[in-house]
Amino acid sequence: MYEPKEYSVCNDRYTLSTTSQEMRMSHWVDTPIVRDKHTQKIVLDLSNTSWHLLEWEEDGSDLTLTLAKYPSLADRHKVYFNFASMLARFDDEDFSFRELSMKLKNWY
């Protein structure tokens, strides 16, 4: 089993963490969780999904996650978090963080 990873992002305001899940024998998926460090409120929780965090980057108060849904890890999707406006962009649509969580959890 892989150890969870945790990163402070966006000027130390948020935490990006991953939990690893074994999808098939020896194939692991790192699912992301984004949490507000000050309020402990979860912004995004994909821990019980098959979304794999491939990479992430931050720019000031913005965070970009590159995700792929197992088993199609070649099909990449970017999620842009704008914490100033409290909106996220996925597939050229803006969502509240709650709407984004529901959309990604129901993505086929």
Residue, then its C-alpha position, 0 to 999 in steps of 0.5 A: m500500500y502507498e502512503p498518503k501524500e499531503y501538500s500545502v498549496c495556494n499560499d499555505r491556505y489549502t491542503l492537497s492530499t492523495t489517498s492510494q487505492e489499488m484498482r487491480m493487482s499492483h495498479w494504484v490510483d492516487t485520488p485527490i482531496v482538497r481541504d481549506k486549512h483554516t476552516q477544515k472544510i473539504v473543497l473536493d473529495l474524490s477519495n472514493t472514486s477512480w479519478h487519478l491525480l496525474e499532476w498539479e500546479e499552483d499559481g498564487s491563489d489558483l490550483t490546477l489538477t490534471l486528472a484521469k479516470y481509471p482505466s483510461l489514464a490517457d484521457r486527461h482532464k484539467v480542473y482549475f480552482n479559482f479560490a478568489s471566486m470560489l469557482a472551478r472550471f472543468d470541461d469549459e464549464d464553471f461550477s461551484f466546488r460542490e457542483l464539481s464534486m458531484k459532476l466528477k463523482n457521477w462522471y462515467 
